Amino acid sequence: MADVPNLQRYCAQDRDEVFDLFREALGAEGSARTIAQFRWKYETNPFTPAEGPAIDLIRIGPKLVSLLAGFSIPMWMGGTECAGEGRGTWIVHPDYRGRNLWKQVNDLISGGAPVQFGWTRLPPRVSMNIEYVSDALRPMLRILDAGTLIGRFTNSRILTAMGSSAGAATHSVLTRLTGHHDPVGAVVRLPAFDNRVDELWQRARRTELAMTVRNHRYLNWRYCARPDAQYLLYGFERGDELAGFLVARAVTYLGVRWGYLVDFLAPENSTEVLRALVGQAIEDFRNDRTAAVSCFVTDSAARRALLRYGFLPVPQRRPIRFVRLIPNRRPDLIKFRDAKRWYLTMGDGDLELAP
């Protein structure tokens, strides 16, 4: 029958059609971003398996009408290393929505890695329908320039001036509260990640948690090779040793400068190192006239460092949910269906890959 969906695995010859689907389904801005990231994310990703990226296509007749994609990520699952996939690219052509196409096809050709995760604003019932579990996570936010935010969204000069004064006062108080308990060493800007971060990863990975493997191969692909964004890389050095790192990024959205603390890692007992890294990033954001800085974090030591620098959890009307799939065929990994067993930042999966 001409309208029966046919499942196929992606190959490079499909790329032009895939890009056309992006343009038809995502609009100008969304398609431009997705196309700019595509080859980096899937085809030249150093962790993509030899058989190719985990991208499944649905055609009806010759027409490409839907796509489900995951990009490969190395994972550390509480002592076990395995392949993972960052899921989140699920696109259906506007003319074919509401037909439940994916329920009509058999198991995905790509099979899927033993650990799959991503982020969504869809309600939990949607994830349950496709056997994923999900939990809402609150972002943490630090306001640097309340005046700019108030002025942008209220157009009131008086409130803007009051907000700027309040922001300056808050900065003064937080500066005194954070004190000068700097650990031995110094925060430096890094051009890229070298082998020292591999040694840091060995020391800092959490024994019982699920984490993306943060070695130099992954970090340089994720933060140095991405074609459509630039990151600020900070390291805390003690002599020749790298004791911690932080990745930050600044963007302009709705005419306002926003900062992200995208990724960070230090050993659990090195809260002072993380505080020093956060403090330098905040100071640089302030000098760049950034209005606010946000991040996502589940690690307790990192949360303590951020709270000390004035970050607070922010409720959301439509919360971002962390979704994951751990298949029954890996009983040794079932415990990681619990979100409390994950070390997460904005850099994990595709949460931060939008502007």
Secondary structure, DSSP 4 states (H G I P E B T S, - for coil): -TTSEEEEE--GGGHHHHHHHHHHHHHHHHHHHHHHHHIIIIIS-TTS-TT--EEEEEEETTEEEEEEEEEEEEEEETTEEEEEEEEEEEEE-GGGTTS-GGGSS-S-TT---SEEEEEE-S-HHHHHHTT-EEEE---EEEES-HHHHHHHHH--HHHHHHHHHHHHHHHHHHHHHHTT-PPSSEEEE-SS--THHHHHHHHHS-TTSEEE--SHHHHIIIIIS-TT---EEEEEEETTEEEEEEEEEEEEETTEEEEEEEEEE--TT-HHHHHHHHHHHHHHHHHTT--EEEE-B--HHHHHHHHHTT-EE---SS--EEEEE--TT-GGGGGGGSGGGB--BTTSTTTTS--
